[in-house]
Amino acid sequence: MATSKLEDGAEQAGRVAGYAEEATDKVKAIAGEAVDRVTAAAKDAIDDPQRFAKDSYNSIAAYAREKPLEALAIGAAVGFAIGAIWKR
C-alpha cells in the first residue's frame, strides 16, 4: 500500500513535470515571437527617419540641379534669416 502511494506520487510528479515543460516551451515560443515583433518594429522605426532624410536630400538635390539660381537664392535667404535670428 505504501509503495503504491509512492508510485502514484512519483507518477503525478512526472505528469506535473511534463506539464511544466510544455508550459515552458509555450512561453518560450510566445516570448520569441514577441521579441521578433519588437525587433521588427524597432528596425522600422529606425529606418523611417533615415528613409525620410534620404528622400528629402534626393528631392532637394534634384531641385538644385534643375534650378540652381533659385536654389542659391533660397539658401541665401535662409542663411540671412538664421543670421538675423542668431544676432538677437
N, CA, C and O of each residue as an XYZ file, in Angstrom:
352
protein
N       0.811     -1.187      0.000
C       0.000      0.000      0.000
C       0.863      1.264      0.000
O       0.604      2.187     -0.772
N       1.871      1.315      0.845
C       2.750      2.472      0.903
C       3.515      2.616     -0.394
O       3.748      3.728     -0.867
N       3.906      1.493     -0.967
C       4.619      1.534     -2.242
C       3.706      2.071     -3.328
O       4.149      2.821     -4.197
N       2.466      1.704     -3.290
C       1.509      2.166     -4.278
C       1.342      3.691     -4.215
O       1.274      4.355     -5.250
N       1.277      4.238     -3.002
C       1.142      5.680     -2.855
C       2.399      6.384     -3.334
O       2.317      7.458     -3.930
N       3.556      5.798     -3.083
C       4.812      6.378     -3.563
C       4.860      6.371     -5.083
O       5.278      7.342     -5.714
N       4.420      5.254     -5.656
C       4.411      5.149     -7.116
C       3.422      6.153     -7.711
O       3.708      6.790     -8.725
N       2.253      6.290     -7.069
C       1.263      7.256     -7.536
C       1.827      8.675     -7.450
O       1.653      9.473     -8.370
N       2.497      8.980     -6.350
C       3.100     10.306     -6.174
C       4.165     10.572     -7.217
O       4.242     11.668     -7.772
N       4.997      9.557     -7.487
C       6.052      9.704     -8.489
C       5.437      9.897     -9.867
O       5.937     10.693    -10.662
N       4.363      9.181    -10.155
C       3.690      9.306    -11.455
C       3.079     10.696    -11.612
O       3.178     11.310    -12.674
N       2.455     11.182    -10.557
C       1.863     12.522    -10.595
C       2.951     13.584    -10.744
O       2.781     14.558    -11.476
N       4.066     13.389    -10.047
C       5.181     14.335    -10.163
C       5.715     14.341    -11.593
O       6.064     15.393    -12.128
N       5.774     13.172    -12.200
C       6.223     13.091    -13.594
C       5.275     13.810    -14.528
O       5.715     14.489    -15.456
N       3.962     13.669    -14.294
C       2.969     14.368    -15.111
C       3.083     15.884    -14.935
O       3.020     16.641    -15.903
N       3.252     16.307    -13.687
C       3.383     17.738    -13.412
C       4.631     18.286    -14.099
O       4.607     19.382    -14.658
N       5.723     17.518    -14.055
C       6.956     17.946    -14.720
C       6.735     18.056    -16.222
O       7.246     18.979    -16.856
N       5.987     17.135    -16.793
C       5.679     17.183    -18.220
C       4.844     18.407    -18.566
O       5.104     19.082    -19.561
N       3.830     18.695    -17.734
C       3.009     19.884    -17.956
C       3.843     21.156    -17.837
O       3.688     22.096    -18.617
N       4.723     21.166    -16.851
C       5.583     22.343    -16.658
C       6.495     22.539    -17.860
O       6.719     23.669    -18.294
N       7.019     21.449    -18.399
C       7.893     21.551    -19.581
C       7.119     22.063    -20.786
O       7.618     22.897    -21.541
N       5.886     21.558    -20.970
C       5.052     22.041    -22.074
C       4.748     23.530    -21.917
O       4.821     24.297    -22.878
N       4.410     23.923    -20.698
C       4.114     25.331    -20.448
C       5.339     26.196    -20.709
O       5.227     27.278    -21.286
N       6.501     25.726    -20.288
C       7.745     26.463    -20.515
C       8.007     26.615    -22.009
O       8.395     27.689    -22.467
N       7.800     25.555    -22.758
C       8.003     25.620    -24.211
C       7.051     26.624    -24.865
O       7.447     27.375    -25.756
N       5.796     26.628    -24.414
C       4.826     27.578    -24.967
C       5.218     29.013    -24.643
O       5.125     29.898    -25.494
N       5.657     29.240    -23.403
C       6.067     30.588    -23.007
C       7.279     31.030    -23.814
O       7.352     32.181    -24.246
N       8.226     30.130    -24.019
C       9.410     30.457    -24.826
C       9.000     30.828    -26.247
O       9.519     31.789    -26.814
N       8.077     30.074    -26.818
C       7.630     30.358    -28.188
C       6.940     31.721    -28.259
O       7.198     32.501    -29.176
N       6.077     32.005    -27.305
C       5.365     33.283    -27.297
C       6.349     34.428    -27.088
O       6.256     35.461    -27.752
N       7.290     34.245    -26.168
C       8.288     35.292    -25.917
C       9.156     35.512    -27.147
O       9.486     36.651    -27.477
N       9.527     34.437    -27.827
C      10.331     34.565    -29.048
C       9.595     35.350    -30.123
O      10.188     36.187    -30.805
N       8.298     35.080    -30.273
C       7.500     35.819    -31.252
C       7.404     37.297    -30.865
O       7.483     38.177    -31.722
N       7.235     37.557    -29.585
C       7.148     38.944    -29.127
C       8.455     39.682    -29.376
O       8.450     40.836    -29.806
N       9.565     39.021    -29.108
C      10.877     39.639    -29.347
C      11.045     39.927    -30.838
O      11.548     40.987    -31.212
N      10.632     39.003    -31.677
C      10.732     39.211    -33.124
C       9.893     40.414    -33.571
O      10.334     41.220    -34.391
N       8.672     40.525    -33.017
C       7.805     41.650    -33.382
C       8.390     42.981    -32.913
O       8.353     43.972    -33.642
N       8.926     43.000    -31.701
C       9.509     44.233    -31.173
C      10.747     44.617    -31.979
O      10.955     45.792    -32.282
N      11.564     43.628    -32.325
C      12.759     43.886    -33.128
C      12.388     44.459    -34.492
O      13.006     45.415    -34.959
N      11.390     43.878    -35.120
C      10.948     44.372    -36.429
C      10.407     45.792    -36.310
O      10.683     46.632    -37.167
N       9.646     46.067    -35.266
C       9.100     47.415    -35.074
C      10.216     48.425    -34.829
O      10.155     49.552    -35.319
N      11.231     48.023    -34.075
C      12.359     48.923    -33.806
C      13.124     49.216    -35.096
O      13.518     50.355    -35.344
N      13.331     48.194    -35.906
C      14.029     48.406    -37.183
C      13.232     49.346    -38.083
O      13.803     50.215    -38.741
N      11.914     49.169    -38.109
C      11.070     50.062    -38.915
C      11.146     51.494    -38.404
O      11.206     52.440    -39.189
N      11.142     51.646    -37.088
C      11.211     52.992    -36.505
C      12.534     53.672    -36.832
O      12.585     54.889    -37.012
N      13.590     52.897    -36.907
C      14.902     53.452    -37.249
C      14.978     53.756    -38.742
O      15.523     54.784    -39.147
N      14.435     52.866    -39.550
C      14.520     53.025    -40.999
C      13.682     54.186    -41.515
O      14.082     54.844    -42.475
N      12.527     54.457    -40.906
C      11.647     55.518    -41.404
C      12.316     56.886    -41.413
O      12.286     57.550    -42.449
N      12.922     57.347    -40.312
C      13.582     58.656    -40.370
C      14.744     58.685    -41.367
O      14.963     59.686    -42.049
N      15.479     57.582    -41.442
C      16.592     57.526    -42.398
C      16.061     57.608    -43.828
O      16.623     58.318    -44.662
N      15.005     56.899    -44.103
C      14.404     56.917    -45.437
C      13.871     58.314    -45.754
O      14.041     58.804    -46.870
N      13.224     58.957    -44.773
C      12.698     60.310    -44.969
C      13.831     61.284    -45.276
O      13.728     62.094    -46.197
N      14.917     61.202    -44.498
C      16.053     62.113    -44.717
C      16.671     61.875    -46.093
O      17.021     62.823    -46.796
N      16.800     60.617    -46.467
C      17.391     60.291    -47.769
C      16.505     60.795    -48.907
O      16.998     61.366    -49.880
N      15.192     60.581    -48.778
C      14.267     61.051    -49.810
C      14.275     62.572    -49.901
O      14.245     63.138    -50.994
N      14.317     63.232    -48.740
C      14.347     64.700    -48.728
C      15.617     65.219    -49.379
O      15.574     66.161    -50.171
N      16.745     64.609    -49.049
C      18.016     65.022    -49.642
C      17.976     64.862    -51.156
O      18.380     65.760    -51.894
N      17.487     63.714    -51.613
C      17.415     63.474    -53.058
C      16.509     64.485    -53.743
O      16.820     64.946    -54.841
N      15.398     64.836    -53.116
C      14.475     65.812    -53.678
C      15.121     67.194    -53.765
O      15.010     67.873    -54.786
N      15.790     67.602    -52.699
C      16.453     68.910    -52.685
C      17.584     68.950    -53.708
O      17.760     69.950    -54.404
N      18.342     67.873    -53.800
C      19.449     67.828    -54.758
C      18.927     67.908    -56.193
O      19.520     68.588    -57.030
N      17.824     67.220    -56.480
C      17.241     67.269    -57.826
C      16.751     68.677    -58.140
O      16.939     69.162    -59.256
N      16.126     69.338    -57.170
C      15.651     70.713    -57.372
C      16.832     71.646    -57.642
O      16.772     72.501    -58.525
N      17.909     71.469    -56.866
C      19.080     72.336    -57.043
C      19.717     72.130    -58.416
O      20.236     73.079    -59.005
N      19.682     70.892    -58.934
C      20.234     70.634    -60.269
C      19.356     71.252    -61.365
O      19.864     71.759    -62.365
N      18.042     71.203    -61.163
C      17.122     71.729    -62.161
C      17.086     73.267    -62.160
O      17.005     73.888    -63.220
N      17.147     73.867    -60.980
C      17.025     75.328    -60.853
C      18.109     75.846    -59.901
O      17.823     76.189    -58.754
N      19.346     75.899    -60.382
C      20.455     76.261    -59.481
C      20.378     77.687    -58.938
O      20.726     77.910    -57.779
N      19.933     78.657    -59.735
C      19.866     80.041    -59.261
C      18.793     80.216    -58.179
O      19.006     80.925    -57.196
N      17.649     79.569    -58.368
C      16.603     79.642    -57.359
C      17.054     78.969    -56.061
O      16.795     79.475    -54.970
N      17.724     77.837    -56.189
C      18.222     77.122    -55.011
C      19.235     77.983    -54.266
O      19.230     78.023    -53.036
N      20.097     78.665    -54.998
C      21.081     79.555    -54.380
C      20.396     80.711    -53.661
O      20.795     81.080    -52.557
N      19.373     81.281    -54.280
C      18.638     82.389    -53.665
C      17.921     81.933    -52.389
O      17.911     82.649    -51.388
N      17.331     80.754    -52.432
C      16.655     80.220    -51.246
C      17.673     79.989    -50.132
O      17.419     80.322    -48.975
N      18.812     79.424    -50.480
C      19.861     79.192    -49.486
C      20.346     80.493    -48.863
O      20.565     80.564    -47.654
N      20.512     81.518    -49.685
C      20.959     82.819    -49.171
C      19.903     83.420    -48.249
O      20.239     83.980    -47.205
N      18.650     83.312    -48.619
C      17.569     83.856    -47.791
C      17.490     83.137    -46.447
O      17.315     83.771    -45.406
N      17.617     81.833    -46.475
C      17.595     81.062    -45.231
C      18.796     81.438    -44.369
O      18.658     81.617    -43.159
N      19.968     81.558    -44.981
C      21.164     81.959    -44.238
C      21.020     83.335    -43.619
O      21.422     83.554    -42.476
N      20.443     84.266    -44.374
C      20.225     85.615    -43.862
C      19.262     85.588    -42.671
O      19.508     86.244    -41.658
N      18.176     84.837    -42.791
C      17.185     84.743    -41.717
C      17.800     84.136    -40.455
O      17.576     84.633    -39.351
N      18.562     83.077    -40.618
C      19.215     82.450    -39.460
C      20.210     83.409    -38.831
O      20.298     83.495    -37.606
N      20.960     84.130    -39.654
C      21.918     85.098    -39.138
C      21.224     86.212    -38.369
O      21.719     86.641    -37.326
N      20.099     86.684    -38.860
C      19.362     87.763    -38.181
C      18.809     87.274    -36.843
O      18.840     88.002    -35.851
N      18.311     86.061    -36.819
C      17.799     85.495    -35.577
C      18.936     85.250    -34.586
O      18.789     85.502    -33.390
N      20.037     84.772    -35.075
C      21.193     84.439    -34.233
C      21.772     85.672    -33.559
O      22.239     85.603    -32.422
N      21.743     86.809    -34.265
C      22.289     88.051    -33.731
C      21.554     88.541    -32.502
O      22.166     89.115    -31.601
N      20.279     88.327    -32.454
C      19.452     88.829    -31.358
C      19.749     88.075    -30.162
O      19.163     88.330    -29.110
